Amino acid sequence: MQKVKKVFLTEMDDGEAREFLLYKESYVAPNYPKYYNFMYLIEYGKALLGRRTFDDVNGLVIDRNYGYIPDVNYTIQFNKSKDSFRPNVIMHPLLYVDLVNLLTDAQHWQGLLARYHELDAQAGPHIVCNSIPFDIKGDKNKTKYALHFWKSTEQESIKLRMSYKYILQLDLTNFYGTIDTQTIAWALHGETEVKANRRDQALLGNRISERLKAMNYGSTIGIPQATKCRTF
């Protein structure tokens, strides 16, 4: 019997992270019918780009400044509650593979992990992030994903209730849709450095921010939902 092992995205090297982020389950939300085949879109993007980004190739797209295109991605609205909806974005496959390749470049990936561990150490043990994507090695049916939420969130909440008198539960109706893309660069490099080098494409955060802005018709508010990239 094969042993099941949970591996978080922050524990993967650049090659493993790229492979994980290019799973169809990482590309779109898992709540689509099985007859929706999204993998051919990923394979299409991989075939054209390989491990390159738009910055490395010419002539692949008509204009790399695609921020003027209103519907470059496809959005489907899912019910979240009685009075609200959650937009699930199916990103253009070339844009998604381009973003994944940018993030998982060996040097970029090392920098991202180093920054994550730096901020995690600053936050200390009282702030826990349970939304980091992970892969389940040896679990073909991915049945352990639901168990992870049950253990890390629901069971942990019950345990902490023994130590605290009050518990506050919050849920933002449209969290990802209200994120300012520039704050991603701030998180990676610090607000002061980014403001002093706002157009400097040598800063990875600026390159990520510009891509997310272009995907959103030039708007700096909101990032695509339903991909594993946005949770990291």
C-alpha positions as CSV (number, residue, x, y, z in Angstrom):
1,M,0.0,0.0,0.0
2,Q,1.4,3.3,-1.1
3,K,2.0,5.8,1.7
4,V,0.0,9.1,1.5
5,K,2.1,12.2,2.0
6,K,1.0,15.8,2.2
7,V,3.4,18.3,0.6
8,F,2.7,22.0,0.9
9,L,3.6,24.4,-1.9
10,T,6.1,26.1,0.3
11,E,8.0,22.8,0.7
12,M,8.4,22.2,-3.0
13,D,11.3,23.2,-5.2
14,D,10.8,25.2,-8.4
15,G,10.3,22.2,-10.6
16,E,7.8,20.5,-8.2
17,A,5.9,23.8,-7.8
18,R,5.6,24.3,-11.5
19,E,4.3,20.8,-12.0
20,F,1.8,21.2,-9.2
21,L,0.5,24.6,-10.4
22,L,0.0,23.2,-13.9
23,Y,-2.3,20.4,-12.7
24,K,-5.9,21.0,-14.0
25,E,-7.0,21.1,-10.3
26,S,-4.7,24.1,-9.8
27,Y,-5.8,25.8,-12.9
28,V,-9.5,25.9,-12.2
29,A,-11.8,25.3,-9.2
30,P,-12.6,21.6,-8.6
31,N,-16.4,22.2,-8.7
32,Y,-16.9,21.8,-12.5
33,P,-18.5,18.7,-14.0
34,K,-16.0,16.0,-15.0
35,Y,-16.8,16.3,-18.7
36,Y,-15.2,19.8,-18.7
37,N,-11.7,19.0,-19.9
38,F,-9.4,21.9,-19.0
39,M,-6.2,20.0,-19.3
40,Y,-5.9,20.5,-23.0
41,L,-5.8,24.3,-22.4
42,I,-2.9,23.8,-20.0
43,E,-1.1,21.6,-22.6
44,Y,-1.7,24.2,-25.2
45,G,0.0,26.9,-23.1
46,K,2.9,24.6,-22.2
47,A,3.5,23.6,-25.8
48,L,3.8,27.3,-26.9
49,L,5.7,28.7,-24.0
50,G,7.6,25.8,-22.5
51,R,9.4,27.3,-19.4
52,R,9.6,30.7,-21.0
53,T,7.5,33.8,-20.2
54,F,6.2,36.5,-22.5
55,D,9.3,38.6,-21.7
56,D,11.5,35.9,-23.4
57,V,9.6,35.4,-26.7
58,N,8.5,37.6,-29.5
59,G,5.6,37.1,-31.9
60,L,3.7,34.6,-29.8
61,V,0.9,37.1,-29.1
62,I,-0.1,40.2,-31.1
63,D,0.4,42.5,-28.2
64,R,2.0,41.7,-24.9
65,N,0.1,44.7,-23.4
66,Y,-3.2,42.8,-23.3
67,G,-4.6,45.0,-20.6
68,Y,-6.9,46.7,-23.1
69,I,-8.7,43.5,-23.9
70,P,-11.9,43.4,-21.8
71,D,-12.6,39.6,-21.7
72,V,-9.2,38.0,-22.0
73,N,-10.3,35.6,-19.3
74,Y,-13.7,33.9,-18.8
75,T,-15.6,34.3,-15.6
76,I,-18.4,32.1,-14.3
77,Q,-20.4,33.2,-11.3
78,F,-21.1,30.5,-8.6
79,N,-23.5,30.9,-5.7
80,K,-21.7,31.5,-2.5
81,S,-24.7,32.3,-0.2
82,K,-28.2,33.4,-0.6
83,D,-27.2,37.0,-1.4
84,S,-23.7,36.7,-2.9
85,F,-21.8,35.1,-5.7
86,R,-18.2,33.9,-6.1
87,P,-16.6,34.6,-9.5
88,N,-14.6,31.6,-10.8
89,V,-12.1,32.8,-13.4
90,I,-10.9,30.5,-16.2
91,M,-7.7,32.3,-17.1
92,H,-6.5,32.4,-20.7
93,P,-4.1,29.4,-20.8
94,L,-1.2,31.4,-22.2
95,L,-1.5,34.0,-19.4
96,Y,-1.7,31.3,-16.8
97,V,1.3,29.4,-18.0
98,D,3.2,32.7,-18.4
99,L,2.4,33.5,-14.7
100,V,3.4,30.1,-13.4
101,N,6.7,30.2,-15.4
102,L,7.4,33.6,-13.9
103,L,6.8,32.4,-10.4
104,T,8.6,29.1,-10.6
105,D,11.8,30.4,-12.3
106,A,14.5,28.9,-10.0
107,Q,15.8,32.3,-8.8
108,H,12.3,33.8,-8.4
109,W,11.0,30.7,-6.5
110,Q,13.9,30.8,-4.0
111,G,13.2,34.5,-3.4
112,L,9.4,33.9,-2.9
113,L,10.1,31.1,-0.4
114,A,12.6,33.2,1.5
115,R,10.2,36.1,1.7
116,Y,7.4,33.8,2.9
117,H,9.5,32.3,5.7
118,E,10.7,35.8,6.7
119,L,7.1,37.1,7.0
120,D,6.0,33.9,8.7
121,A,8.6,34.2,11.3
122,Q,7.6,37.8,11.9
123,A,3.9,36.8,12.4
124,G,4.8,34.3,15.0
125,P,2.7,31.3,16.2
126,H,-0.5,33.3,16.8
127,I,-1.2,33.8,13.1
128,V,-1.7,30.6,11.1
129,C,-2.3,30.4,7.3
130,N,-4.3,27.3,6.5
131,S,-4.9,28.2,2.9
132,I,-1.4,27.3,1.5
133,P,-2.0,24.9,-1.4
134,F,-0.7,21.4,-1.0
135,D,-0.5,18.2,-3.0
136,I,-1.3,14.7,-1.7
137,K,1.2,12.2,-2.9
138,G,-0.3,8.7,-3.2
139,D,-3.9,9.8,-2.9
140,K,-5.2,9.4,-6.5
141,N,-8.8,10.4,-5.5
142,K,-7.6,13.5,-3.5
143,T,-9.9,12.4,-0.6
144,K,-7.5,13.9,2.0
145,Y,-8.2,17.5,1.0
146,A,-11.5,17.6,2.9
147,L,-9.8,15.9,5.8
148,H,-7.1,18.6,5.9
149,F,-9.8,21.4,6.3
150,W,-11.6,19.4,9.0
151,K,-8.4,18.9,11.0
152,S,-6.7,22.2,10.5
153,T,-9.7,24.5,10.8
154,E,-12.7,22.8,12.4
155,Q,-11.0,20.6,14.9
156,E,-8.4,23.3,15.8
157,S,-11.3,25.7,16.4
158,I,-12.9,23.2,18.8
159,K,-9.6,22.7,20.7
160,L,-8.9,26.5,21.0
161,R,-12.4,27.0,22.4
162,M,-11.2,25.3,25.6
163,S,-8.6,28.0,26.0
164,Y,-10.5,31.1,25.1
165,K,-13.8,32.6,26.2
166,Y,-14.8,34.1,22.8
167,I,-14.3,33.2,19.2
168,L,-14.8,35.6,16.3
169,Q,-15.6,34.2,12.8
170,L,-15.3,36.4,9.8
171,D,-15.9,35.8,6.1
172,L,-15.3,38.4,3.4
173,T,-17.8,38.2,0.6
174,N,-15.4,39.3,-2.1
175,F,-11.9,39.1,-0.7
176,Y,-9.8,38.5,-3.9
177,G,-12.0,40.9,-5.9
178,T,-10.9,43.8,-3.6
179,I,-7.1,43.2,-3.5
180,D,-5.0,46.0,-4.8
181,T,-2.5,44.3,-7.1
182,Q,0.2,46.7,-6.0
183,T,0.1,45.3,-2.5
184,I,1.6,42.0,-3.9
185,A,4.8,43.9,-4.8
186,W,4.7,45.6,-1.3
187,A,4.5,42.2,0.3
188,L,7.5,40.9,-1.6
189,H,9.8,43.9,-1.4
190,G,8.3,46.3,1.1
191,E,6.2,49.4,0.4
192,T,9.1,51.9,0.5
193,E,11.2,50.1,-2.1
194,V,8.3,49.5,-4.4
195,K,7.2,53.2,-4.3
196,A,10.7,54.3,-5.0
197,N,11.0,51.8,-8.0
198,R,7.4,51.7,-9.2
199,R,8.2,50.9,-12.8
200,D,11.3,48.8,-12.2
201,Q,10.7,45.4,-13.9
202,A,13.7,44.0,-12.1
203,L,11.5,43.7,-9.1
204,L,9.5,40.4,-9.3
205,G,6.6,41.9,-7.4
206,N,6.2,44.6,-10.1
207,R,6.1,42.0,-12.9
208,I,3.5,40.0,-11.0
209,S,1.4,43.1,-10.3
210,E,1.5,44.2,-13.9
211,R,0.4,40.8,-15.2
212,L,-2.6,40.7,-12.8
213,K,-3.5,44.2,-13.7
214,A,-3.5,43.4,-17.4
215,M,-5.6,40.3,-16.8
216,N,-8.2,42.6,-15.2
217,Y,-8.7,45.0,-18.1
218,G,-6.1,47.4,-16.7
219,S,-7.7,47.6,-13.2
220,T,-5.5,47.5,-10.2
221,I,-8.3,46.2,-8.0
222,G,-9.0,42.5,-8.0
223,I,-7.1,39.3,-8.9
224,P,-8.4,36.2,-10.7
225,Q,-10.1,33.7,-8.4
226,A,-10.2,29.9,-8.5
227,T,-6.5,29.2,-9.3
228,K,-3.9,27.9,-6.9
229,C,-1.7,30.8,-7.8
230,R,-3.9,33.3,-6.1
231,T,-3.9,31.5,-2.8
232,F,-0.1,31.6,-2.7
